[in-house]
């Protein structure tokens, strides 16, 4: 895992980290690819049932190279793994990975099988990575449809193909996975609907990518973690008898027979945030049912003017 799992990389930031790691730090592309493939292989192997096979659907770029290398590693561990090349051409890095895979007797096939997957094979989406844009077309689109029809577990490398890395948008068809192994830092699109519905569980693999120092300490996007919302920031009390300052909320609402709106929509939210709460209504009887709904809201001020009654301000803690 990375040192800060809440920090996210956009597609541009991910590409910049690739360049900095390879060009400035001198780490070869093939070494980074080997690390990525090893991380994915570990995640896949940890979920394999005895005798279950793995089919890597590989595209023309580095994402495809990750898939080929992963199949080679799994094959070396005794797993029945094969490669399906789903694009008519590929770059030099993929060509080198194919050379290594063939040397180690990894089954490599051109295109998709004529029929759908008939068993529970693990399918790995290594078609397109974070640099892809627009709707998948042609052979890649066909591969996604075949992938989504699989009966067994489905895994994506770095990003499900067809999901926008920055926005989570789906310009066209997208691969739907139960697990995504993303490199170094997670991507915004893996956590934004509808993209997050295609990602499944997200595992962050540290493969040694490093952002340039000027951007490493200040990522543009962060994931809001539960711990952030569960522990609101507190300012220290100013003096004896002072309350912790988390702001003030005034709720003017509720009528006879309709007190629930003031309770559920406003007052309860304020209590959960730990702010100082004021509640006002046109008539004291309008909010009388509220104590039965929320004992924490007992002893509230009411005024026909809609202003809190003088001397009745009460600081409240978080809801129990």
Residue, then its C-alpha position, 0 to 999 in steps of 0.5 A: x500500500x502507498x503511504x497515503x491511500x487517501x491521495x488520488x492521481x488523475x490520469x495526467x498526474x499518473x502519466x507525470x509520475x510515470x515520466x518522472x520515475x523513468x526519465x528522472x529517476x532512471x527506473x526502467x519501464x520493464x521493471x515497473x511493469x514487472x512490479x505491477x504484474x507481480x502485484x496483480x498476480x498475487x491478488x489473483x492467486x489469493x482468490x483462486x480456487x483449486x484448478x481455476x484457470x486465468x485468462x488475461x485479455x490484453x490490449x495494445x499498450x502498457x496495460x496489455x503488457x501488465x496482463x501478459x507479464x501477470x500471466x507469465x508469473x502465474x504460469x510460473x506458479x503452476x496456475x493455468x494462465x493464458x493470454x488473449x491478444x485483443x488488438x491487431x497491433x501492440x507497442x514495443x513493451x508488449x512485444x518484449x513481454x510476449x517474447x518472454x511469455x513465449x519463451x516460458x511456454x505461456x499459451x498466447x492466442x490471437x483474438x477471442x474464443x468463438x464461444x463464451x466462457x463456459x467455466x468459472x475462469x478468472x478473467x483479467x481486464x488488461x485492455x486499456x489503462x488510464x491514458x485511454x479516452x472516449x468510448x471503446x470501439x472495435x476489437x476492444x469493445x468486443x473484448x469488453x462484452x466477452x469479459x462482462x459475460x464471464x461467469x467467474x471472477x473478473x479483475x481489472x488492472x489499474x482501471x476498468x476499461x471504458x471508465x474515465x479515470x478522472x470523472x468515473x464517466x462511461x462514454x460507452x460500454x465499460x468492463x465490470x469487475x469485482x476487483x481493481x488493482x490500481x498502481x501506486x495511487x487510486x484514481x478519482x474515477x474508481x470512486x465516483x458513480x458510475x465508474x465505481x460500480x465497475x471497479x468493485x473492491x479497489x487494491x492499491x499496489x505500490x510499484x515504485x512510482x514517484x511523483x515529482x517533488x513539486x507535486x508529491x506533497x500536494x495531490x490535487x484530489x483526495x478521497x474522503x475517508x470515513x475517519x474524516x467525517x467521523x471525527x470533525x475538527x474541534x477548536x479548543x475552548x476559549x476559556x472557562x465554561x466555553x463550548x467547543x466551536x463547531x459553528x451554529x445552526x438555527x432550524x426554523x421548521x416543524x408544524x403540528x403533525x409534521x415535526x419529523x422534517x425538522x428532526x430528521x432533515x436538519x436538527x439530527x444532522x446538526x447534532x451529528x456534526x456537534x454544532x451548537x443547535x437552535x430550534x425555533x417554531x411558530x408555536x411551542x406546540x409545533x415541536x412538542x413531539x420532537x423530544x419523543x423522537x430525539x431525546x437529545x433535542x429536549x428543552x429547545x427554544x421556540x418563538x413565533x418570530x422564528x428567532x431562538x429564545x434569549x438565554x436558551x442556547x444549548x451546545x449539543x454533542x454528537x448524536x448518540 
